[in-house]
Amino acid sequence: PDDILSLVRLRELKVSYSQQERQCFSATWDCGVSAGIYQGGDICCYSDSGARVCSDEAGVEIEYPQFCLTPGLRGTIPAGFTNTPYLQVLELSNNFLTGNIPREIGGLSRLKVLDLTNNSLTGSIPSALGVLADAVVLVQGNDMIRGQNK
């Protein structure tokens, strides 16, 4: 959520490996909604162990009469990280992130680790990241990104 960007003194944000294996559930019994009337949106189901598994609409597949969920962090990287000037570690690897790397991340002068590996990022690596002389910047596994050593 964007609210995390209001944590001015945030030093580490580690949201790596949020993508999880696909799991299927009995729609009505485990998820509380019939696959036939599902209209889209977020959904949560309960596993046999009682664990709650949730996914947004992009991670939901219907294999009637089941829901198959692939939970994970999706969307674009917000440019608002400049609101977190003390950030030293930003780990967002192994998710479903898309879009460009925001050039504003180059303004995080205290950043030591930027790990964006294994997402679906596109575009070029912003030249603004070049000012992060002391940072380790990892972008491998984003096949549509330009400017990296493959």
Phi, psi and omega per residue, in radians:
P1 nan 2.578 -3.127
D2 -1.091 -0.366 -3.141
D3 -1.025 -0.481 -3.126
I4 -1.084 -0.446 -3.129
L5 -1.283 -0.140 3.083
S6 -1.569 -0.005 3.094
L7 -1.459 1.469 -2.980
V8 -0.995 -0.641 -3.080
R9 -1.604 0.206 3.121
L10 -1.021 2.237 -3.123
R11 -1.879 -0.576 -3.129
E12 -2.386 2.373 3.012
L13 -2.303 1.929 -3.103
K14 -2.076 1.818 3.133
V15 -2.208 0.776 3.136
S16 -1.476 2.733 3.083
Y17 0.978 0.699 3.070
S18 -1.403 -0.338 3.090
Q19 -1.273 2.328 -3.084
Q20 -2.080 2.907 3.117
E21 -1.176 2.606 3.103
R22 -1.127 2.304 3.119
Q23 -2.262 2.440 -3.140
C24 -1.935 2.537 -3.071
F25 -2.380 2.636 2.993
S26 -1.171 2.050 -2.995
A27 -0.929 -1.047 -3.043
T28 -1.247 -0.758 -3.060
W29 -1.251 -0.877 -3.033
D30 -1.554 -0.427 -3.014
C31 -1.980 -0.221 3.086
G32 1.341 0.194 3.101
V33 -2.542 2.503 3.128
S34 -1.339 2.413 3.102
A35 -1.045 -0.501 -3.124
G36 -1.244 -0.404 -3.117
I37 -1.970 0.048 3.117
Y38 -1.065 2.224 -3.079
Q39 -1.858 0.110 -3.099
G40 1.830 3.051 3.136
G41 1.729 -3.060 3.135
D42 -1.203 2.651 3.111
I43 -2.585 2.532 3.077
C44 -2.195 2.440 3.119
C45 -2.286 2.873 3.136
Y46 -2.014 2.272 3.127
S47 -1.353 3.023 3.116
D48 -1.043 -0.512 3.139
S49 -1.443 -0.081 -3.135
G50 1.610 -0.005 3.120
A51 -1.243 2.419 3.130
R52 -1.550 2.205 3.135
V53 -2.084 2.179 -3.093
C54 -2.157 2.689 3.067
S55 -2.643 2.661 3.008
D56 -1.415 3.056 -3.049
E57 -0.990 -0.607 -3.109
A58 -1.141 -0.373 -3.128
G59 -1.782 0.254 -3.107
V60 -1.883 2.244 3.004
E61 -2.166 2.461 3.097
I62 -1.844 2.120 3.004
E63 -2.115 1.461 -2.962
Y64 -0.755 2.257 0.078
P65 -1.692 0.533 -3.084
Q66 -1.961 2.737 2.900
F67 -1.820 2.339 3.016
C68 -2.005 2.130 -3.055
L69 -1.946 2.432 3.007
T70 -2.179 1.525 -3.111
P71 -1.169 2.683 3.081
G72 2.943 2.912 3.107
L73 -1.435 2.123 -3.088
R74 -2.171 2.844 3.065
G75 1.951 -2.850 -3.119
T76 -1.809 2.834 3.076
I77 -1.420 2.138 -3.105
P78 -1.226 2.551 3.120
A79 -1.303 -0.244 -3.036
G80 -1.232 0.133 3.109
F81 -1.125 -0.231 3.081
T82 -1.142 -0.282 3.082
N83 -1.340 -0.077 -3.109
T84 -2.076 1.203 -2.998
P85 -1.150 -0.271 -3.132
Y86 -1.642 0.027 -3.082
L87 -1.078 2.205 -3.136
Q88 -1.950 -0.519 -3.102
V89 -2.302 2.171 3.062
L90 -2.248 1.741 -3.117
E91 -1.929 1.947 -3.130
L92 -2.212 0.485 -3.058
S93 -1.288 2.772 3.024
N94 0.982 0.947 3.090
N95 -2.275 -2.791 3.108
F96 -2.073 0.679 -3.095
L97 -1.313 2.488 -3.107
T98 -2.247 3.031 3.067
G99 1.521 -2.914 -3.092
N100 -1.534 2.759 2.979
I101 -1.366 2.128 -3.126
P102 -1.118 2.296 -3.140
R103 -1.128 -0.395 -3.124
E104 -1.071 -0.394 3.115
I105 -1.067 -0.486 3.081
G106 -1.068 -0.305 3.124
G107 -1.452 -0.027 3.139
L108 -1.507 1.456 -2.982
S109 -1.114 -0.364 -3.134
R110 -1.633 -0.010 -3.064
L111 -1.122 2.244 3.117
K112 -1.901 -0.562 -3.123
V113 -2.360 2.204 3.009
L114 -2.210 1.835 -3.082
D115 -1.998 1.894 -3.134
L116 -2.071 0.329 -3.063
T117 -1.084 2.627 3.024
N118 0.960 1.005 2.976
N119 -2.194 -2.778 3.090
S120 -2.183 0.802 -3.111
L121 -1.290 2.666 -3.107
T122 -2.288 3.061 3.087
G123 1.509 -2.787 -3.128
S124 -1.809 2.773 2.996
I125 -1.305 2.119 -3.082
P126 -1.058 2.374 3.113
S127 -1.091 -0.412 3.128
A128 -1.074 -0.382 3.099
L129 -1.247 -0.277 3.131
G130 -1.109 -0.385 3.132
V131 -1.368 -0.165 3.120
L132 -1.473 1.144 -3.011
A133 -1.063 -0.552 -3.095
D134 -1.661 0.034 -3.061
A135 -1.654 2.590 2.959
V136 -1.645 2.064 -3.115
V137 -1.973 2.052 -3.102
L138 -2.025 2.179 -3.137
V139 -2.333 0.186 -3.117
Q140 -1.014 2.698 3.091
G141 1.435 0.189 3.043
N142 -1.964 1.477 -2.954
D143 -1.085 -0.347 -3.088
M144 -1.710 0.155 -3.132
I145 -1.670 2.497 -3.121
R146 -1.865 2.598 3.050
G147 1.726 0.225 3.115
Q148 -1.988 2.775 3.034
N149 -1.445 2.123 -3.122
K150 -1.745 nan nan
